[in-house]
């Protein structure tokens, strides 16, 4: 008898806590518009790549030795959504995905067909990470790589509408979409015989 009353009180507590829609909710994407406003556009800037040094101190020449490294380090293709009022909208409670711009030119803004995560922290776009170059190192040689990387920074203004579920309340979110894209890598190679 006591066990039945105990089980019934647990079920009642569960149903009561889940019935409050303010406790459990998520956002659905409804629409997003991008535009070029004052201060927006495409800018290019140079950043030094990390200096990389690799030593091949053995003399066998039967295989090609090429170091595995990432010359882009913290400069992979990435994007971020800056929100004008981040305290009013928290997309981390239920992840939201939106179309993002893939190109901006005289013809307008072209959006991606697939949806990407709306994130207010920088997010790597793994599909667009540049290929890493290969630099063969001869036997008994030290290879040093240095150089500069040109980054294209695209800034656009956006206005998005998200729907909070299950209440159906609409949130209009405004801000800046910023994308960083590695554009031109210029590498200087130095070979030293050991």
Buried (B, 14 or more C-beta within 10 A) or exposed (E): EEEEEEEEEEEEEEEEEEEEEEEEBBBEBEEBEBEBEEEBEBEEEEBEBBEBEBBBEEEEEEEEBBBEBBBBEEBBBBBBBEBEEEEEBEBEEBEBBBBBBEEBEEEEBEBBEEEBBBBBEEBEBEEBBBEEEEBEBEBBBBBBBBBEBBBBBBBBBBBBBBBBBEEEEEBEBEBBBBBBBBBEBEBEEEEEEE
